[in-house]
Amino acid sequence: MTADLRLDLERVLSDRLVDESAGGPTLEQALRATDEMLSDGGSDSEGLLADYRTYLVDRMARVTEYRSKQFAI
């Protein structure tokens, strides 16, 4: 795979994680939905939602850092 093709694919994939118009749920949308479920008082006795929330926050930070380095103009 050429470097240009790889960069294009990385851009498309990272867009899908942060840009609502790129299709699919974004990390931000997933975080909002998770927060809603946690605040609704639903059962999270095993901490799965809390763990997922932590994952989403971490993933958002990594995607943001990656995009700022890779796609800076």
KOLFI-414109 format. One record per residue (C-alpha): residue number from 1; x negated, y, z negated. Coordinates in Angstrom, 2 decimals, always signed. Layout:
BEGIN
<rec pos="NUM" px="X" py="Y" pz="Z"/>
...
//
This chain:
BEGIN
<rec pos="1" px="+0.00" py="+0.00" pz="+0.00"/>
<rec pos="2" px="-1.39" py="+3.37" pz="+0.93"/>
<rec pos="3" px="-1.92" py="+6.06" pz="-1.70"/>
<rec pos="4" px="+0.68" py="+8.29" pz="-0.02"/>
<rec pos="5" px="+3.31" py="+5.53" pz="+0.01"/>
<rec pos="6" px="+2.59" py="+4.71" pz="-3.63"/>
<rec pos="7" px="+2.98" py="+8.36" pz="-4.63"/>
<rec pos="8" px="+6.26" py="+8.60" pz="-2.68"/>
<rec pos="9" px="+7.62" py="+5.50" pz="-4.42"/>
<rec pos="10" px="+6.53" py="+6.75" pz="-7.84"/>
<rec pos="11" px="+8.25" py="+10.05" pz="-7.14"/>
<rec pos="12" px="+11.50" py="+8.32" pz="-6.12"/>
<rec pos="13" px="+11.45" py="+6.06" pz="-9.16"/>
<rec pos="14" px="+10.70" py="+8.85" pz="-11.60"/>
<rec pos="15" px="+13.40" py="+11.01" pz="-9.97"/>
<rec pos="16" px="+15.92" py="+8.28" pz="-10.68"/>
<rec pos="17" px="+15.04" py="+8.46" pz="-14.38"/>
<rec pos="18" px="+15.48" py="+12.22" pz="-14.72"/>
<rec pos="19" px="+17.56" py="+13.60" pz="-11.84"/>
<rec pos="20" px="+21.32" py="+13.02" pz="-11.94"/>
<rec pos="21" px="+21.61" py="+13.55" pz="-8.19"/>
<rec pos="22" px="+19.13" py="+10.75" pz="-7.50"/>
<rec pos="23" px="+21.69" py="+8.09" pz="-8.45"/>
<rec pos="24" px="+22.14" py="+5.89" pz="-11.45"/>
<rec pos="25" px="+22.15" py="+6.88" pz="-15.09"/>
<rec pos="26" px="+19.29" py="+9.09" pz="-16.21"/>
<rec pos="27" px="+17.31" py="+8.73" pz="-19.40"/>
<rec pos="28" px="+19.08" py="+11.82" pz="-20.75"/>
<rec pos="29" px="+22.50" py="+10.33" pz="-20.01"/>
<rec pos="30" px="+21.51" py="+7.07" pz="-21.69"/>
<rec pos="31" px="+20.26" py="+9.00" pz="-24.72"/>
<rec pos="32" px="+23.52" py="+10.97" pz="-24.98"/>
<rec pos="33" px="+25.58" py="+7.77" pz="-24.73"/>
<rec pos="34" px="+23.43" py="+6.10" pz="-27.37"/>
<rec pos="35" px="+23.76" py="+9.10" pz="-29.69"/>
<rec pos="36" px="+27.54" py="+9.02" pz="-29.22"/>
<rec pos="37" px="+27.68" py="+5.34" pz="-30.14"/>
<rec pos="38" px="+25.52" py="+5.95" pz="-33.20"/>
<rec pos="39" px="+27.61" py="+8.93" pz="-34.34"/>
<rec pos="40" px="+30.91" py="+7.12" pz="-33.82"/>
<rec pos="41" px="+30.10" py="+4.96" pz="-36.82"/>
<rec pos="42" px="+29.92" py="+1.77" pz="-34.83"/>
<rec pos="43" px="+28.06" py="-1.16" pz="-36.24"/>
<rec pos="44" px="+24.32" py="-1.10" pz="-35.67"/>
<rec pos="45" px="+23.42" py="-3.39" pz="-38.55"/>
<rec pos="46" px="+20.47" py="-4.87" pz="-36.66"/>
<rec pos="47" px="+19.23" py="-1.45" pz="-35.59"/>
<rec pos="48" px="+19.41" py="-2.21" pz="-31.88"/>
<rec pos="49" px="+20.90" py="+1.15" pz="-30.93"/>
<rec pos="50" px="+18.41" py="+3.00" pz="-33.11"/>
<rec pos="51" px="+15.55" py="+1.05" pz="-31.53"/>
<rec pos="52" px="+16.93" py="+1.73" pz="-28.06"/>
<rec pos="53" px="+17.17" py="+5.44" pz="-28.89"/>
<rec pos="54" px="+13.52" py="+5.43" pz="-29.95"/>
<rec pos="55" px="+12.62" py="+3.70" pz="-26.68"/>
<rec pos="56" px="+14.55" py="+6.28" pz="-24.64"/>
<rec pos="57" px="+12.90" py="+9.23" pz="-26.38"/>
<rec pos="58" px="+9.46" py="+7.68" pz="-25.86"/>
<rec pos="59" px="+10.21" py="+6.86" pz="-22.23"/>
<rec pos="60" px="+11.43" py="+10.40" pz="-21.58"/>
<rec pos="61" px="+8.21" py="+11.80" pz="-23.02"/>
<rec pos="62" px="+6.08" py="+9.45" pz="-20.89"/>
<rec pos="63" px="+8.01" py="+10.24" pz="-17.69"/>
<rec pos="64" px="+7.78" py="+13.97" pz="-18.36"/>
<rec pos="65" px="+4.04" py="+13.74" pz="-18.99"/>
<rec pos="66" px="+3.51" py="+11.60" pz="-15.89"/>
<rec pos="67" px="+5.52" py="+13.93" pz="-13.68"/>
<rec pos="68" px="+3.73" py="+17.01" pz="-14.96"/>
<rec pos="69" px="+0.37" py="+15.45" pz="-14.08"/>
<rec pos="70" px="+1.27" py="+13.74" pz="-10.80"/>
<rec pos="71" px="+3.63" py="+16.20" pz="-9.21"/>
<rec pos="72" px="+2.21" py="+19.52" pz="-10.33"/>
<rec pos="73" px="+1.93" py="+21.93" pz="-7.47"/>
//
